């Protein structure tokens, strides 16, 4: 199984930090945010990773190279200025991702979900096209996105106690993006809503640590948290 890290976002809410540094290269806990993903993927057994980029994307390629420093092989999927949004970006990268299901991870999150689970999720004869990782709603997104009925993902039409937030981590089957036009600028949510209606989207709740690193404040808070955690670990 291959993995894709979505790293093409402009990071408007993180300006001015992202005026000169692409969001995935912002540092938390002593290393770029995207390096946490790469190290976690390598430890889970992944070997091939695709990274899309747009804003200051050459900085990402220069920093990460071919991935050999992480025990990985990295391929890049450049996008035009402004990027293609999530669904468009994934669809554009499909030639690099191959014909098998793949793990997709948003580059602007930090999460301790065990990526090796993705390798065990795919079973022969699977009829689903997407499997989402959901988390408890953070303070900045109290209404959530979806709810779970067993493993089936359902809409969260109103604020309810069982609403959950999409973590930006999912296993997708390539056919999920079959109807996305070439070079289309397209968000992921319409595809998810259609898949949910068709019963081809499953999910699971992750109760570990998850942070949407979308603002300078959350970036700084995560940086302090990881610095403390690793300083404590070093003393053990």
Secondary structure, 3 states (H helix, E strand, C coil): CCEEEECCCCCHHHCCHHHHCCHHHCEECCEEHHHHHHHHHHHHCCCEEEEEECCCHHHHHHHHCCCHHHCCEEEEEECCCCCCHHHHHHHHHHHHHCCCCEEEEECCEEECCCCHHHHHHCCCCCCCCEEEEEECCCHHHCCCCEEEECCEEEECCCCCCCCEEEEEEEEECHHHHCCCCCCCCCCCHHHHHHHHHHCCEEEEECCCCEEECCCHHHHHHHHHHHHHHHHHHHHC
